[in-house]
Amino acid sequence: MTRSVDEIVLFDYWRSSASYRVRLGLELKGMAYRRVAVNLAAGEQRLSEHLTRNPIGAVPVLDIDGLRFTQSLAILEYLDETRRIHPLLPTAPAERARARALALIVAADIHPLGNLSTLNRVADLGGEQAKLDWVRNCIATGLAAFEAVLAESGSMPFCAGDAPGLADVCLIPQLYNADRWGVDLTALPRCTAARDAFSQLPAFQAAHPDRFAPVS
Ligand SMILES: N[C@@H](CCC(=O)N[C@@H](CS)C(=O)NCC(=O)O)C(=O)O
């Protein structure tokens, strides 16, 4: 299939935190894109139209440079390697590894446990209260680890220095998600300080899920 080399198209869902990561990355780099909503609540991720974009039935998917990419972290690294404006990763190998480790706490350790399909399965097995207990515990435990790693690095105000990068664009959606599920953030001063600093930047509002919430 031929894809436009001029237009960037993001297939996403307003409340998807993996999509929100990519929106933040695009906005930090000042890249214009067109959104195509895939309604997860209506099951559109499982339609053949979307499965041909991403066989695992998830968002985000990004069409860019005539190519198609899935997996938010792979997408963000592609953006970073092809667009040097506002680098998302530090240059020193050890700092890059630390930033990636923080990003992976969110993307690999927390996020899959709170994904829509996972939560539906937990609710089927244990009911709505079990689902709530499950998701709150997974997020609180994962974010406590993120906070501890941040404290050890001493980085301020952002996760890897004085500008937001890969770890921050993973953290911000995870905090949004934590708020959504009613997770107490008071024991996470470094995480919330990074969010406060990020919220001062235009990219924060531009990528925010509330901008894209369906009008009911
Ligand atoms: N590892 C993937 C995760 C993608 C993912 O799970 N996306 C969620 C939304 S945040 C999704 O599409 N879920 C669909 C479902 O659970 O049915 C990434 O980072 O892009």
PDBQT file of the ligand as one rigid body, heavy atoms in Angstrom, charges set to zero:
ROOT
HETATM    1  N1  LIG A 301       2.952  -1.751  23.743  1.00  0.00    +0.000 N 
HETATM    2  C1  LIG A 301       1.995  -1.021  22.976  1.00  0.00    +0.000 C 
HETATM    3  C2  LIG A 301       0.689  -1.001  23.743  1.00  0.00    +0.000 C 
HETATM    4  C3  LIG A 301      -0.455  -0.525  22.899  1.00  0.00    +0.000 C 
HETATM    5  C4  LIG A 301      -1.753  -0.683  23.643  1.00  0.00    +0.000 C 
HETATM    6  O1  LIG A 301      -1.955  -1.606  24.424  1.00  0.00    +0.000 OA
HETATM    7  N2  LIG A 301      -2.675   0.258  23.415  1.00  0.00    +0.000 N 
HETATM    8  C5  LIG A 301      -3.931   0.189  24.065  1.00  0.00    +0.000 C 
HETATM    9  C6  LIG A 301      -4.457   1.575  24.370  1.00  0.00    +0.000 C 
HETATM   10  S1  LIG A 301      -3.396   2.442  25.513  1.00  0.00    +0.000 SA
HETATM   11  C7  LIG A 301      -4.952  -0.492  23.178  1.00  0.00    +0.000 C 
HETATM   12  O2  LIG A 301      -5.017  -0.203  21.995  1.00  0.00    +0.000 OA
HETATM   13  N3  LIG A 301      -5.757  -1.383  23.763  1.00  0.00    +0.000 N 
HETATM   14  C8  LIG A 301      -6.754  -2.078  23.042  1.00  0.00    +0.000 C 
HETATM   15  C9  LIG A 301      -7.367  -3.179  23.849  1.00  0.00    +0.000 C 
HETATM   16  O3  LIG A 301      -6.953  -3.428  24.972  1.00  0.00    +0.000 OA
HETATM   17  O4  LIG A 301      -8.301  -3.780  23.319  1.00  0.00    +0.000 OA
HETATM   18  C10 LIG A 301       2.492   0.398  22.696  1.00  0.00    +0.000 C 
HETATM   19  O5  LIG A 301       3.274   0.894  23.501  1.00  0.00    +0.000 OA
HETATM   20  O6  LIG A 301       2.125   0.983  21.668  1.00  0.00    +0.000 OA
ENDROOT
TORSDOF 0
